[in-house]
Amino acid sequence: MPDLLAQSLALPGLWALVGTVFVAGIVYGFAGFGAALVFMPLGSALLPIEVAVAAFAVSALSSFVTVVPRAWSLVDKGGVAVMVFCAAISASLGLWVLRVADLTALRWAVIAVTAVTLIALVAGWRYRTRPTLATRSAVGFATGFVGGATGLLGPVMVLFQLAGSDSIATSRATALVFLTVTSLLLLPLMAIQGMLTPPAVALGLIFLLPYGAGTRLGAALFQPGLERFYRIVAYFVILAALVLGLPLWDQGI
């Protein structure tokens, strides 16, 4: 491991990656999601995509120390447990689809559904009933499947939270706990897929401190009373995810 750490420290562009990880942590600590959106464009440009994904997943473990303890008391533990369980199951299917399906069609479908939901939320639509077990299960399955197939774990779950009647503080806390725990459970799936290599783990360990510092700073910036500002930030992060996820970029358009 010391040799791997030394090799990682000599990686070209490392400090740009470290700075990006720090910013990604700030976004995650404040909004409760969106970290991968910030990191992956640069990470996938400087690293093999599987190394970038795995290293970032390892670095995200710092969230268990920096933001999850404070968020834990605000969440519906039973509801989150159901969504995490369902997401962990469907993520395997999403990873399989990633290997065999027509990804362009899948990504357009995900973008269309997410865009319509986002437009409805911006226009003021909300659901007023308390989510049932079936609803939470469906959201968990959808989040895990979309996350496994496209890498977008956050938007589906966050759109569900923002459409409900929970306070912004509760919605953010739920997203933080759900995404952090789900990311942990995805690590064994990455190992099975051969993505959790020693170089990726070593790089992830380097990212642990800046990501953790960023999440702590982002959490400090969050103010529960600024609900309108929080929603605007969340909507823009989701919009950015939609734009960056367009299959058009794969075609060089």
N, C-alpha and C positions, 0 to 999 in steps of 0.2 A: 504493500500500500504506500509506503513512503516514496518509492520510485514512481508510482502512478501519480501521486500528488505533485512530485517534482515535474513530471511531464506535463501535467495539467497546468501548472503555474507558468510553464514556458509556451503555452498555447498562444498562437497569434490571435490578437483581438480579445484576449481574456479580460482586460480591464473594461473594455466596452461592454462585454457580457455581464461583468460584475455590476457595472452602473445600471444596466438595463434590468437586472434582477432586483436591484434596490428599488427602482421606480415601480417595477411590477409589484413588489411587496407593499409599497405605499398605496397603490390602487386597490390591492386586495384588502389591506387593513381598513381602508376607508369605505369602499363599496361592498366588500364581502365577496367579490368575484372579479374577473377580468384580468388576473395576473398573467395567464397564459397568452392572452391577446396581446399584452405588452411585450412579453419575452419572445414568443415564437417567431415573429418576422425576422429579427436579428439572429436569434439562436439557430434557426434553420438555415440561415445564410452562411453562418460561420462554422456550423457543425453538421455532421450527418443527422438527418431528421430524427432517427431513432435515439441517437445520443442526446440530442437536445431535449426530447420529450422525457427520457428517463432521468437525465440529470436534473431537470426542473422538478420532476416529481419527487426526487430525493430531497431537494432543497426545501420543498413545500412542507416537509415534516416539521420544520421549525414553527409552523403555525400552531402546533399543539401546545407550544410553550408561550407564544407571544400574544395570540388572540383568542384561541378556543376557550381557555379557562374563564375569561370574563363573559364570553358569549354564552357559555353553557347554561347559565342560570336563566337565560331568557327564552330558551327554546322548548318546544313541546317534544320531550325526549322520545315518546312513543311514536309520534308522527315522523320524526326525523329517522328513527330506527327503521321504520317501514320503508321509507324512501331510499335509504342507504342500502338496505338488503336487496330491494328490487333493482336498484341501479347496478349493484355489483353483479347480479345475475345477467342482466341484459347487456352489460358492457362486453361480456364474452361474445355474445351474438354480434354486437357492433363491430368488434375486432375481426370476426369472421367475415362479415359483410365487407369490411374494408379490404379484405384480400380478394373477394370473388365477385362483388357486385359492380354494376355500372355506377361508379361513384359520382359522375357528373349529374345523372338523373337524381340520385339520392340527395346530393347537396342542394340542387335547385329546389327540391321538395321541402327540405328543412328550412332553407332561406325563405321560401314563400310563406310557409306556416308561421315562422318566427316574425317575418315582416308584417303580416296581417295582424298578428297578436300585438305587436309593438304599436302599430297605428291605432288599434282599438284602445290600448292603454293610454296613449298620449291624448286621445279624444275624450278620455274620461271613463271608459268602461271598467267596471269592477264586478266581481261576483260577491254576493252578500251572504251566502250560506257558508256554514263551517265545513271545511273539507272532510269528506268521508274517508274511510279506510281504502275504498276502491279508488277514490280520486288520488290519494297520496301514492297508492301503488302504481297507478297509471303514470303519474308524474315521474316517479322513480325509474320505472321501466323506460320511459321516453328519454329521460336525461342520460341514463347509462348507455342506451343504444346509440343515441346521437353523439354522445361523448366518445364512445368507442369507434364509431364509424367516421366521425369528422374531426374529433379533437375539441369540440365545443361542449364542455360539461356545464358551464355556467348559465348561459342565456335561458334555456328552457326552464330550469328550476327557478331562476330569479324572476322571470316573467310571471310564473305561477304565484310567487310570493307577493309581487307588486300588485297583482290583480285582486288580492284578498283584502281582508279588513284588519290584518295585523298592523301594529305600529311599525314605523320604519326601523326602529331599533330592533324589534323582534324579527322582522324580515331579514335584516342584515345579519343578525346573529344566527338565524336558521341557515342562511346561505353559507356562512363561514364554517359552521359545524358540519353541515352536509358535505360541502366540497372538500374540506380537509380530511374527513374520515373516508370519504369515497376515494380520494386520491391515494390514501394509504392502502386501501383494499385493492387498488389497481396494480400496485407494485408486484404482487405475486403473478398477476396475469401478464405483466410485462416480462417477468423472468421466464415464464413459460414460452413466451414468444421470442425469447432470446434477446430482448432489448436491454435488460438490466445487467449490462456488462461491467467489469471492474473499472474501465476508464470512465464510464458514465457515472458510476457511484462516486469515484474520486472527485470528478468535477462537481457533482451535486453537493459533496461535503464542503467544497470551497464556496459554493453559493449559499450555504446554510446561514452564515453570519450576516451577509448583506441583505438577504431576503428577510431574515428575522428582524433585522433593524428596520427595514422598510415597512413591514407589517405593523410593528410597534408604533412607528411614526404615523402611519395612516390611521391606525385606531385612535391615536391621540387627537387627530384632526377631526374625527367624526363627532358631530354634534347632533343628538337626537331631535332637537327642536327645529333643525333646518330641513324639514321634510321635503319641501318643494325643491330645494337645491340638491338634495340627495337623489330625488327622482330624476331630475334633469341629468345629473352625472351618470346615473345608471342607464338611462335611455340612450345617452350618447355612447357609452361603452358598448351596449348591445348593438347599436347602429354601426359602430366601427367594426364589430365582429362580423356583422352581416356583409359589410362592404369588403373587408379583407378576405372573407370566405367565399366570395363570388368565383365560380369556376372560370370566369372570363380571364382572370389573371394567369391561369394555367395555359391559356392559349396565346399569351403575349399580347392581349388586346388592351 
